Amino acid sequence: MQETLSPQHQLNDSQKQHIQQQFNNVGGNDVNHQNNDTNHHEMYDNDNEMPPHYQQTHHWSQSLFHYDNIVIGDWSIGGGSDYGQLPYFIDSGDIIIEVDGQRVAGLTRADVCEIVNSKDTHAIKSVQAANAYGLPIELREYLARRFARGSIDHDLQATIRDNVYMRTIPCTTRPPRPNETDGVDYKFVTKEQFIEMDRSGLLLESGV
């Protein structure tokens, strides 16, 4: 049986290998003994392009900013689970974690806009796009990762899944059980349909 949560930057492995190779070719083969941080920044002007071992010293929670009594228009909100993304501010790209104490990761854009339109000013928690180490904007990419139980990332994944389930219907390849209705409890699809949906990137996450 295959099931999915719902229909719908960190570097990929090839990029990491390429960057690591470039880094090894400059200043000697032993990267771990390179102590000149100035050279690191000359080679990688953008922190997101730094080699993997250097990025591991950072975490997106270190770039979590709190803002009080700010005015937000719904026109400034992008992303949302209906686009397969975390909500973000269009002008800056900063990822929105909370609005007025409510965790918005996994909510649709319309849900976030409804919160924004409910009052004039807001308290916001957001992560700077330039320093979002390990927090990709794409939900599919983030949900595919494994984190230790009780960690910040594991907790955020749980929030995303809870919020997504409020607005979506899971898909499954198993046959309906008694009293289950297609399109209400689950969307029942064939294995072939499921594989094609997964291959096309229409599923936020899937499993057997």
N, C-alpha and C positions, 0 to 999 in steps of 0.2 A: 504494500500500500504506500502510495506517495501522497503527501499532504503539503500544502503551502499555507503560509500565514495569510497572504492576500495577493490579489493582482496589483499590479501597478499600472588637499589631496596628498592622499598618501601615494608614494611611488609603487608601481608594480614591480614584479621580480626582475624582469629584464632591465628596467631602468635602474634598479638598485645595483645589479651586477655591472652595468655599464659605468655607473658613477663610481662604484668601488674600484673598478679597473683603472679609471682615469685617476682616481685619488692615489692608488698604489704607484702609478707611473710618475707621480710628482713627489719629489722629496724622499725617494727610497721606497723599498718594498714593504717595510714594516710600518704599517699605518699606526699601530698602537704606540709606537715610540715617537710619533710626530707631536711635538709639544708647542709648535708655533701656531697659536690660534689665529694670528693675523693672516697667515697663509690660507687657513681654512676659509676665511671670509673673502679673501681675494679670489679664491677659486669658485666659491659658491655665494654669489651676491644675495641670492634668495635662500632663506633658511630652509624652504621646502625642498631645495635641491641638494642639501647637505647629505653626506653619506649616512647609511642607516645607523652605524654605531654611534654617530654624533647626535642624531635625532632622538635616540633612546633616553637621553638625559632630560628630555622635555616631555611635558604632558599638557594636553589642551586645557586641563583644569587650572593650570598655572596662568592661563590667559583669560580666565573667566572674570568679566567685568560687571559691576553692579551699577545701575543708573536709577536714580529716583526722580520722580516728578518730571518725566520727559513727555513731550507731545509726539504722537506717532499717527500717521495717516495710513489707512489700509492700502493705499497706492504704493507704500514703501515696502510692503511685505511680498517676498517671493518664496518659491518652494512649497513645501507641504507634502504630506503623504500621498495626495492625489497625483503629485508629480514625481513620486518616488524619492523625495528629498526631505531633509530637515528644513524647517522654516528659516529664512534669512532676510537681512535687510538688503534690498536691491542696490542701494547706492554704495555700500561698503563691502557687501558680501559677508558681513559678520553673521555668525550662526546664532539664532535665538534659542535659548535654553528654557527660560521662564518669562512669563508675563504676569505681573501682579501675584506672584507666588504659585502660579499654575504652570506645571511642566507642559510644554507645548510640542516636544519632540514626538512625532508620530501623528499629530493632528493634521487635518487638511488645511489648506490655505484659508478656506472659508471659515473654519473653526477659529483660526488665529485672528482673522479680521473681525470676527464677531466679538472676541475679547477686546480687541483694540478699540472698536467702536462703542464699547459699553461705557466708557468714561473719557474724560478729557486728558488726563495725565496718567502715566504708568510707571511702575517699577520694573526694570528689565534686567535680566541676566543674559549676557551674550558672550560669545567667544570670538575674538578677533580672527578674521579670515587668514591673515598672514601668519598667525601663530597657533593655528588649530592642529597642532601635532597629533596625529592619530585619530582625528575626528573628521572623516570625509563627509561631504554634504549628501552623498548618495546613500540612502537607507539600505539598499541591497548590499553594498560593500561593507557597511558597518555591521549589519546583522549577521553577516557570514563569519565574523571573527569570534574567537573564543576568549573569554576573560574569566578571571578568578571570581568565584562567588563572593559577593559582598564588596567588590571593587566598584569604583565610580562608573566604569564602563559597563559592567554587568548590570548595575542599577539602571543606567540610562537605556540599555537594551530592553529591560523589562518595561520601562515607561513607554518606549516606542511601541512594543507589542500590545500593551494594554490599550493605548490610544488608537492604534490601527484597528484593533478588533471592534471598536465602537462603531466604525464607519464602513467596514468591509465584510465580505462573506468569504470564508476560506474555500479553497478548491481541494477536491480529493478524487482519487481514482477508485476508491472502494465503492461497492454498491450501497445504496441507501438502506438504512436500518428502519425498522418500524417507526412510524410517526415522524420521520425526517422528511422535509420538503425541499426539493431542489430549488435553489435560489433564495431560500430562507435560512435553513440550517447550514447547508453547504452548497457549493456549485459542483455538481457531479460531472466529471469529464473522463474521457478515455485516457489510457496511458499515452497514446500517440498525441492527443491534444495537450496533455500535461507537459510532455517532453518538448513540444513545439513552443508552448508558452514560456517554459523555462529558458529555452534556447534564445527566444526573442527578447528576453529581459522583462517579461510582463509580470514576473513573480518577485515579490520582495525577498522571500526565502522559501526553501523547500527542504523536505526530508523524507525518509522512508520509515 
